[in-house]
Amino acid sequence: MWWYLAKRLLQSLATLFVVSFLAFFMSRISGSPVDALLPVDAGQEEADILIAEWGLDRPLPVQYLTFLGNALQGDLGEALKWRGQSALGLVLERLPATMTLAGAAILLGLVIAVPLGVISAVKKGTWIDRVAKVIALLGQSLPEFWLGIVLIWIIAVNLGWLPTSGTGGLSHLVLPAITLSTTLVAAITRLTRSAMLDALDSEFIKLCRVKGVRERRIIWVHALRNAVSVPLTYFGVLAGAILTRTVVIETVFAWPGTGSLVIEAVLGRDFAVVQAAMIVFVLVFIAANLFVDILYAVIDPRIRVE
């Protein structure tokens, strides 16, 4: 098991290095931050001063090596748009709001998707199964930004049940969490249903029925325990995807998290903040996948044997 986790850790470090490379070069595609941050009437002399101060006059490979060396020491640079503030500090300041939103969406998604997938498998071919399939289909088809706008219009504006945007309490979290959880609900429902159908058709479950084990215990303990490894394998990917999709949801609901900060940084061509946000997102994604790998090794004895 320890060798298995060591290999996963080495793969994570390699992923982090690749992401740092991509984050550095892709953040510069939009152009120079000098053009976005200087006043319209600024002269070339002022622009040259900023270019020299930020080191943008050096070759890109030299800039990247400097960035990589500083990053290894925990320094991801100073924000260009928010002068005097650390890029990493800005990202970490907004990260709790993003993690709260993502955590609420994941919790809501699991509470809905796992029971729905189990019931859909048990009631295969019935109207309950068809409803679950429709929910899964809509969850994967509807654009989240559109769904968020529709929920704001119906629930917040017309009915007045919940706030339209911002933070301030649990009521502000409901609509963005529901919107963000739709894809997770769709994916986990389909995976759980498929895995449960295989588990319920296995010889092990047939033996449990022959021995007289209660049907409820067969479904929710024995079958679900054997089926849970399938959605769990994919859960790490979904958790990372939810974290990145907060960029859209935070913009729609004016949620003051890292996602909305990234949008501001992209519009202001703030390389440092964009790079810091991408690296932090990848670190969280890697941590989620390592956690899933550990759980997978605990649940599946074959991983420990290998």
Rosetta blueprint (number, residue, H / E / L):
1 M L
2 W H
3 W H
4 Y H
5 L H
6 A H
7 K H
8 R H
9 L H
10 L H
11 Q H
12 S H
13 L H
14 A H
15 T H
16 L H
17 F H
18 V H
19 V H
20 S H
21 F H
22 L H
23 A H
24 F H
25 F H
26 M H
27 S L
28 R L
29 I L
30 S L
31 G L
32 S L
33 P H
34 V H
35 D H
36 A H
37 L H
38 L L
39 P L
40 V L
41 D L
42 A L
43 G L
44 Q H
45 E H
46 E H
47 A H
48 D H
49 I H
50 L H
51 I H
52 A H
53 E H
54 W L
55 G L
56 L L
57 D L
58 R L
59 P L
60 L H
61 P H
62 V H
63 Q H
64 Y H
65 L H
66 T H
67 F H
68 L H
69 G H
70 N H
71 A H
72 L H
73 Q L
74 G L
75 D L
76 L L
77 G L
78 E E
79 A L
80 L L
81 K L
82 W L
83 R L
84 G L
85 Q L
86 S E
87 A H
88 L H
89 G H
90 L H
91 V H
92 L H
93 E H
94 R H
95 L H
96 P H
97 A H
98 T H
99 M H
100 T H
101 L H
102 A H
103 G H
104 A H
105 A H
106 I H
107 L H
108 L H
109 G H
110 L H
111 V H
112 I H
113 A H
114 V H
115 P H
116 L H
117 G H
118 V H
119 I H
120 S H
121 A H
122 V H
123 K L
124 K L
125 G L
126 T L
127 W H
128 I H
129 D H
130 R H
131 V H
132 A H
133 K H
134 V H
135 I H
136 A H
137 L H
138 L H
139 G H
140 Q H
141 S H
142 L L
143 P L
144 E H
145 F H
146 W H
147 L H
148 G H
149 I H
150 V H
151 L H
152 I H
153 W H
154 I H
155 I H
156 A H
157 V H
158 N H
159 L L
160 G L
161 W L
162 L L
163 P L
164 T L
165 S L
166 G L
167 T L
168 G L
169 G L
170 L H
171 S H
172 H H
173 L H
174 V H
175 L H
176 P H
177 A H
178 I H
179 T H
180 L H
181 S H
182 T H
183 T H
184 L H
185 V H
186 A H
187 A H
188 I H
189 T H
190 R H
191 L H
192 T H
193 R H
194 S H
195 A H
196 M H
197 L H
198 D H
199 A H
200 L H
201 D L
202 S L
203 E H
204 F H
205 I H
206 K H
207 L H
208 C H
209 R H
210 V H
211 K L
212 G L
213 V L
214 R L
215 E H
216 R H
217 R H
218 I H
219 I H
220 W H
221 V H
222 H H
223 A H
224 L H
225 R H
226 N H
227 A H
228 V L
229 S H
230 V H
231 P H
232 L H
233 T H
234 Y H
235 F H
236 G H
237 V H
238 L H
239 A H
240 G H
241 A H
242 I H
243 L H
244 T H
245 R H
246 T H
247 V H
248 V H
249 I H
250 E H
251 T H
252 V H
253 F L
254 A L
255 W L
256 P L
257 G L
258 T H
259 G H
260 S H
261 L H
262 V H
263 I H
264 E H
265 A H
266 V H
267 L H
268 G L
269 R L
270 D L
271 F H
272 A H
273 V H
274 V H
275 Q H
276 A H
277 A H
278 M H
279 I H
280 V H
281 F H
282 V H
283 L H
284 V H
285 F H
286 I H
287 A H
288 A H
289 N H
290 L H
291 F H
292 V H
293 D H
294 I H
295 L H
296 Y H
297 A H
298 V H
299 I H
300 D L
301 P H
302 R H
303 I H
304 R H
305 V H
306 E L
